């Protein structure tokens, strides 16, 4: 059961949906100038336009991915180094070394999630607009309003037949509070009508025979606006019949292509659980989309198809753009931006800790390079026995050159200066 309201989305999505609704309304009005009244076409253009507006977020995400390709091997080495160690000292040292890597690249653990956090509310609001066109497109609302006003003017009990029609169309009216007193508002009549499939309009005419002509004329306008290639109605579910069945298959196939495109570009360690999870998602999500498309209105499937088409084209050109970006320059710019942010927030680390971070990350890089270039050295490295330094805190010994040992030395020096 789907609860729908002609009143626009409220809460956090309200302002976003309102802005997106203005864009959708503008697109429909533009095509209307040329005598084109087609919601499917508007959905496609609307999807392309809103996706284009989110392009900066996509580029930001891709830059972080490119940064991660250099940063992740160091982070994975630290994780392997402390694998299975659960004592407080090991946890503290792992956190310190991890933070040193993030500091070096000017990144943060949440940087990759930020574009997604911003994008998700936009996507949800986008769906609200597409799923409730009459609430945001004035010209479409006026056509539905013609029928709603005519129904109200018939007099007598209007709420009861509308309840029956809503039940037949499987539309929830639980939150239509005025219906408790056997009354229904114009907006809620439109809420019900906007979810009608082709077969429901005949039922409406039978329920209100006195205004059959008004219903037929305006229903014809609505069906024309909802038509897709003249053979499909975007308010109908495609089901298992041709050509409607092409919608879920296209949505599924394009999402597979999109997932493969991203997977090829972002090659990662196959032993990484995150990479395996992403690979599984790239297989499962398209199948789920295809199943949902069979049950949901064709308009939703059109949106998914348009979204995937744009994403594939966008990813191609973004990849071309990213290929010309020098990783070293990207790291330098990222580190500078992070430094400026810390200065504004008043969290600039002291010079000693900055040098410590550089020393630690260089040590990590050196070890990785050595292992790659000289297998013999790796065998010698395994045979080495590291003696603990004299830097001790309680019963803890630190390996020479580790970040913990250097941090302890800094603390000792600061204490000596304080004593002086």
TADA-V454157 format. One record per residue. N is the residue number from 1. D_CENTER is the distance of its C-alpha to the mean C-alpha in whole Angstrom. Layout:
n=(N	N)
d_center=(D_CENTER	D_CENTER)
This chain:
n=(1	2	3	4	5	6	7	8	9	10	11	12	13	14	15	16	17	18	19	20	21	22	23	24	25	26	27	28	29	30	31	32	33	34	35	36	37	38	39	40	41	42	43	44	45	46	47	48	49	50	51	52	53	54	55	56	57	58	59	60	61	62	63	64	65	66	67	68	69	70	71	72	73	74	75	76	77	78	79	80	81	82	83	84	85	86	87	88	89	90	91	92	93	94	95	96	97	98	99	100	101	102	103	104	105	106	107	108	109	110	111	112	113	114	115	116	117	118	119	120	121	122	123	124	125	126	127	128	129	130	131	132	133	134	135	136	137	138	139	140	141	142	143	144	145	146	147	148	149	150	151	152	153	154	155	156	157	158	159	160	161	162	163	164	165	166	167	168	169	170	171	172	173	174	175	176	177	178	179	180	181	182	183	184	185	186	187	188	189	190	191	192	193	194	195	196	197	198	199	200	201	202	203	204	205	206	207	208	209	210	211	212	213	214	215	216	217	218	219	220	221	222	223	224	225	226	227	228	229	230	231	232	233	234	235	236	237	238	239	240	241	242	243	244	245	246	247	248	249	250	251	252	253	254	255	256	257	258	259	260	261	262	263	264	265	266	267	268	269	270	271	272	273	274	275	276	277	278	279	280	281	282	283	284	285	286	287	288	289	290	291	292	293	294	295	296	297	298	299	300	301	302	303	304	305	306	307	308	309	310	311	312	313	314	315	316	317	318	319	320	321	322	323	324	325	326	327	328	329	330	331	332	333	334	335	336	337	338	339	340	341	342	343	344	345	346	347	348	349	350	351	352	353	354	355	356	357	358	359	360	361	362	363	364	365	366	367	368	369	370	371	372	373	374	375	376	377	378	379	380	381	382	383	384	385	386	387	388	389	390	391	392	393	394	395	396	397	398	399	400	401	402	403	404	405	406	407	408	409	410	411	412	413	414	415	416	417	418	419	420)
d_center=(25	23	23	23	24	26	25	22	19	20	19	16	14	18	18	15	16	19	18	16	19	22	20	20	24	25	24	26	29	29	29	32	34	35	35	32	30	28	24	23	24	22	19	19	20	17	14	16	16	13	11	14	14	11	13	14	10	10	14	13	11	14	17	16	15	19	20	19	21	24	23	22	26	28	25	26	30	30	28	31	33	33	32	34	35	35	37	36	38	36	32	33	34	31	29	31	31	27	27	29	27	24	27	28	25	24	20	19	18	15	14	12	10	10	8	5	7	8	5	4	8	8	7	9	12	12	12	15	17	17	18	21	22	26	24	23	25	29	31	29	30	33	34	33	35	38	38	37	40	42	41	42	45	47	48	48	46	42	40	41	41	37	37	38	36	33	34	34	31	29	28	28	30	30	29	32	34	37	37	39	42	42	40	37	36	35	31	31	33	31	28	30	31	27	27	30	30	33	35	35	36	40	40	39	42	44	43	44	47	48	45	45	45	43	40	41	41	37	36	37	35	32	32	33	30	28	29	27	30	32	32	29	28	24	25	27	25	26	27	29	31	31	30	27	27	25	22	21	22	21	17	18	20	17	14	17	18	14	14	17	17	14	17	20	19	17	21	21	24	24	25	22	21	17	18	19	17	14	17	17	14	14	17	17	13	15	18	16	15	19	20	18	19	23	23	20	22	22	20	17	17	18	15	13	16	16	12	13	16	15	12	15	18	15	15	19	20	17	19	22	22	21	24	26	25	27	26	28	28	24	25	28	26	23	26	28	25	24	28	28	25	28	31	29	28	32	31	32	34	37	39	40	37	35	38	37	34	35	37	35	32	35	37	34	34	37	37	34	36	40	38	37	40	43	43	47	45	43	46	48	45	45	48	48	49	47	50	49	49	51	48	48	47	48	49	46	46	44	44	45	42	40	37	39	42	42	40	43	46	44	44	48	49	47	49	52	52	52	55	57)
